[in-house]
Amino acid sequence: MLEAKQHQGKFGEDYVRVLASAAGLIVIQGDLDADGVDLGFRATGRYGRTMSPTVEAQVKTWSRPSVSNGHLNFRGLNERQFNKLAGPDFTVPRFLFVICVPADKQAYAAMSTDGVLLRHLGYFVSLRAEEPIKDPDKKLKRLVRVPTANVLTAAALRRLTETQADW
């Protein structure tokens, strides 16, 4: 049996994989998360001037979300992790995906005659406009405000990927 944090993190990544599958995207996973990226997503074919557009994401899960003024107040990144997503200098656009999950692991998924329900919702944010932190400290957390309007759906993930040049 997985430890609680492992179980929660695996569910979050699998949640995003389901969305990518529903969107018709290819999921890319490196052999080691040494650069702040958990998963990549690629659309096949040409989109405007871009062939096989790709985006990358760090996937974080959160069982007790804090919401105010239309934003999640996410404090799950340390300064080093933040810097691996912040700023405009990435060849492939990067996003933070925050998957809000139930505190009770038994409630992650539910079956009904209509199908499977995955709980709760995922959100995305680009940190491209954020300034990387000089001399980041992995012991210090960095607040990231994630708009609750940025719900991560299959359609949203496909749009992020297909329009990656806009990011």
Summary of the structure (lengths in Angstrom):
residues: 167
radius of gyration: 15.9
end to end distance: 39.5
largest distance: 53.0
contacts: 482
relative contact order: 0.22
helix: 24%
strand: 35%
